[in-house]
Amino acid sequence: MERVIGLVNKLQQICTSLGDNALSPQSILWNRLPTIVVVGGQSSGKSSVLEAVVGRDFLPRGTGIVTRRPLVLQLVKTDDPNAQDYGEFSHAPGRKIFNFDDIREEIERETERHLGKVGGNRVVSPDPIYLTVYSNNVPNLTLVDMPGLTKVPIDGQPPSIVQELDDMARQYVKGDNAIILAVTPANADLATSDALRMARDVDPNGDRTIGVLTKVDIMDRGTDCRDVLLGKTLKLKHGWVAVVNRGQADINSKVTMKDARAKEMEFFQGKSEYQDLQNTGTTFLADKLSAHLINEIMKSLPSIQSYIEGTIAKLQKELTALGGDVSHSRGAMLHMTLQLCRKLEEAFSHIVDGGKDGGEKILDVFEIKLKETINKLPFQKILTLKNVQMVVNEADGYQPHIIAPENGYRRLIEDGLSLLRDPAFNAVELVHQILKNIVTMAVNTPDCRDLNRFFNLKSECINHAASTLERLRKDADAMVRQLVDMEASYLSASFFREIVAAESYAYDPSRPRPAFYTLTGDNLFEKRYDNMPPADAHLQKISDHVSAYLAIVKGQLLATVPKAIVHCMVVPAKAGLLTELAEEVAGKEEPQLRRLINESEEIAGQRDTIRKRLTLLQRASKEIAAFM
Ligand SMILES: Nc1nc2c(ncn2[C@@H]2O[C@H](COP(=O)(O)OP(=O)(O)OP(=O)(O)O)[C@@H](O)[C@H]2O)c(=O)[nH]1
């Protein structure tokens, strides 16, 4: 029994440390721990019962609605019998109040303050006050004192009060963890008991209801509650307890709690109708509550334990997601920064190499987009007989040419090559964009999760990656330009020799087959020119030669542009996306590094909160494990 009390005590203290309470939306433990909720009609004696259990006067008293906010009262049994009892409110943590009259005043003040704040002439509020009482003379219990229920508004209260009070109490007793202490004055008809009505509503089987009869001392002459206590009038699974608290006159004349207890004992022992009954008196009630609470705890421990374990796992996951602590020594910060840069580089390379977001997209540019745009180029406009004639005439004059109109050829080919430049540059740009997108993707990979904690470093990384990619794009542009220009330069005497050789071969296949002929195909030198007027045949041949040449260049560029792009952009980007940043960082001093990896306070705070919760829950879990 003592062990269970100790365990409950510890679990409840852990709840308090967790800031976990009856109404907290993310209650971890509290809503799993059994709680005793005192309900009953107005002035039925709820607060008096509660005080009697605690053994101290500390609750506001009077007529009308005195309790106007729920009071969550946690009783913590201390080990030292000589230590002074004290109370502590959760709205003023750390302030130990040793004088219980001060506690009463604080409850009144806090009630007023809150009701004033919520405004609207509110008479009651469901928002609880939390009070923990530390004493060597209390059982480990958590009790909630509710404002009294009523059927009709009294004292000029608004009509809505009836429903409001009902809703409020219901909120506290509906949970399965609530043990309902249904306080009913013995001097009134049980059938009209507000407490029993509420208890029956939420706990029809009476599994968690304990009946308390108050004011047994002022029952009508000649009547008693023996039958109720024996369960003959109305049977409750957990039975009834009768108590005698101080009446208003006793309170006014400051009868002490001790004297009141003595008087209560005297009362029950002096009456033949109660003498033989066990279930009378406040001491019996307190013991019964402790035992009941222990019983409930024992029943729910396994589910509490598995719930705690689940929460621990969830919190651990959250903690991992937030990343580790940040050290502030220069060496550690430098190491961490470089490591984060390296992780981003690795993630970048990984995406470039792997699959559909990286390598495949780049391949698409080369194999589909580049091919398509090049094949769609309007070479035919250059190659019309009209254009050929115009260009040749402009370039070479109207004299007949011995071999070929060399300048005309050059001009026509150059016109074709200039069309080829755009798709090549376009491919560079497309790959550049893909690489930029990959940087964004890399930043968001799980491996780079830590980087997202450090806003400054993250933006430095992104900026440096962008400038590296921009530099590489320029390199690739220059390389591609050179490639195209090279093709124009290739147009040398050998090209014209090739044309002659190819022509000769077409007419006399016994000659050696020239390379140009093979490249351009058989149809070039067929006798189709024979049926044309000589001037047209001449121009058509020039057009066909240029077309063949451009076809060769096209094929060559389709092979070399991708190589140039990979060589100038993709490979160096993979090899050193953040090399410059890493060099820069290595030269930074401690304050600059700190600025670079200054984690937002919010994240650091979140991590601290989760850690604290984890430690507490792990402690709770250990306590329970050791117990079971
Ligand atoms: N004679 C006698 N008077 C009692 C007993 N219990 C309570 N009273 C008196 O009944 C009045 C109301 O008691 P409280 O304990 O304030 O009742 P409550 O249910 O907490 O009241 P509200 O919070 O206002 O609903 C006080 O004047 C008490 O002194 C009892 O057993 N005998």
The ligand as an SDF file (V2000), in Angstrom:
LIG
                    3D

 32 34  0  0  0  0  0  0  0  0999 V2000
  -24.0830   21.3690   10.3710 N   0  0  0  0  0  0  0  0  0  0  0  0
  -23.4030   21.0890    9.3030 C   0  0  0  0  0  0  0  0  0  0  0  0
  -23.1510   22.0620    8.4220 N   0  0  0  0  0  0  0  0  0  0  0  0
  -22.4480   21.7500    7.3520 C   0  0  0  0  0  0  0  0  0  0  0  0
  -21.9620   20.4460    7.0930 C   0  0  0  0  0  0  0  0  0  0  0  0
  -21.2890   20.4560    5.9350 N   0  0  0  0  0  0  0  0  0  0  0  0
  -21.3250   21.7280    5.4770 C   0  0  0  0  0  0  0  0  0  0  0  0
  -22.0090   22.5130    6.3090 N   0  0  0  0  0  0  0  0  0  0  0  0
  -22.2720   23.9230    6.1310 C   0  0  0  0  0  0  0  0  0  0  0  0
  -22.9320   24.1230    4.9090 O   0  0  0  0  0  0  0  0  0  0  0  0
  -22.5100   25.3260    4.2950 C   0  0  0  0  0  0  0  0  0  0  0  0
  -22.0060   25.0460    2.8970 C   0  0  0  0  0  0  0  0  0  0  0  0
  -20.8360   24.2410    2.9850 O   0  0  0  0  0  0  0  0  0  0  0  0
  -19.7280   24.2480    1.8680 P   0  0  0  0  0  0  0  0  0  0  0  0
  -18.7600   23.2210    2.2640 O   0  0  0  0  0  0  0  0  0  0  0  0
  -19.2670   25.6060    1.5990 O   0  0  0  0  0  0  0  0  0  0  0  0
  -20.6260   23.7530    0.6830 O   0  0  0  0  0  0  0  0  0  0  0  0
  -20.2520   23.6730   -0.8650 P   0  0  0  0  0  0  0  0  0  0  0  0
  -21.0370   22.5740   -1.3890 O   0  0  0  0  0  0  0  0  0  0  0  0
  -18.7970   23.6100   -1.0140 O   0  0  0  0  0  0  0  0  0  0  0  0
  -20.8040   25.0670   -1.3550 O   0  0  0  0  0  0  0  0  0  0  0  0
  -20.6390   25.7270   -2.8060 P   0  0  0  0  0  0  0  0  0  0  0  0
  -19.2230   25.5540   -3.1820 O   0  0  0  0  0  0  0  0  0  0  0  0
  -21.0220   27.1340   -2.6030 O   0  0  0  0  0  0  0  0  0  0  0  0
  -21.5780   25.0180   -3.6730 O   0  0  0  0  0  0  0  0  0  0  0  0
  -21.4460   25.9070    5.2050 C   0  0  0  0  0  0  0  0  0  0  0  0
  -22.0130   26.8650    6.0040 O   0  0  0  0  0  0  0  0  0  0  0  0
  -21.0260   24.7250    6.0580 C   0  0  0  0  0  0  0  0  0  0  0  0
  -20.6160   25.1150    7.3330 O   0  0  0  0  0  0  0  0  0  0  0  0
  -22.2650   19.4370    8.0430 C   0  0  0  0  0  0  0  0  0  0  0  0
  -21.9250   18.2440    7.9190 O   0  0  0  0  0  0  0  0  0  0  0  0
  -22.9940   19.8220    9.1390 N   0  0  0  0  0  0  0  0  0  0  0  0
  1  2  1  0
  2  3  2  0
  2 32  1  0
  3  4  1  0
  4  5  2  0
  4  8  1  0
  5  6  1  0
  5 30  1  0
  6  7  2  0
  7  8  1  0
  8  9  1  0
  9 10  1  0
  9 28  1  0
 10 11  1  0
 11 12  1  0
 11 26  1  0
 12 13  1  0
 13 14  1  0
 14 15  2  0
 14 16  1  0
 14 17  1  0
 17 18  1  0
 18 19  2  0
 18 20  1  0
 18 21  1  0
 21 22  1  0
 22 23  2  0
 22 24  1  0
 22 25  1  0
 26 27  1  0
 26 28  1  0
 28 29  1  0
 30 31  2  0
 30 32  1  0
M  END
$$$$
